[in-house]
Amino acid sequence: MGFVDRILICTDCGGEFIFTAGEQLFFLDKQFKNDPKRCKPCKSRRGAQGANATAGSGPAAAGISRTETRTECSECGIETTVPFKPTQGRPMLCRQCYKNKMSASPTAAETASAPETAASDFAAANSSAPAAVAAEARRQPPQPELPATDVSIAI
């Protein structure tokens, strides 16, 4: 399918602009269904207006007030604020206690490897295969090979 430059009318300024063959190919690749409605100057002007409206992103910029609740830290007892409404029965931590708890707790990788270590110890005790080979086989599932494809597009 050959593309030819087309002349379109801008919906903002009413001026003509060229929808090039390369742009049409790009639209086809991205599976865009509609032709562009604005020329490049109007499109960039519209984008700049939208960027200015959202320059201070976040809930405060949108006019939404952020909920801050004053509470007492469950660990050290100092008064602190949290950016949500606390639920009953859950511990509330100040920033410092939260950082301490996160640095002291094991990471997800460490907790995930604990059962794996026990499984490899069990395999070593109950099989003739080396534990390292068995553990490696469990960790890395076989990767399917993808067929090579040759794609070419004529412009």
C-alpha positions, 0 to 999 in steps of 0.5 A: 500500500503506497502512501501519498502526501495529503493536504488536511485542514487544521481545526484550530486555525483553519489553515492547510497542512501536509500529512506526509507519507512518512507520517501516514506510515507512522500512524499505520504502525501505531494503529491510529485510526484517525488522521491528525486534526491540527497543524504542528504549530497549533498542536504544540501550542495546545500541548504547551497550554496543557503542560502549564495547567499540570505543571504542579502535578499532584492532588494539591495542584488539582484542587484536591486537599490531601488527608493528613491525620495526626496519630501517635507512633506505635514504636516510639510514642511520638506524635506524627502525621500520616497521609491517610486515615488510619485503620483500627488495629494497624500499627502507625509508625513515624518516618524514622521508625518506618525506615528502621523497620524497613532496613531491618526486615528481610527483603522479598528476595531473602524471604523467597530464597528461604524455602528454596534453600530448605528444598535444596537441602532436602534434595541433597539428602534424598537424591543422588543428583547434586543439590546445586544442579537441582536448585538451578533447574528449579530456578530457571525454567526452560526458555522457548526459542522464538522463530526468526522473522523477516519483516520489511515495509516498502515505502 
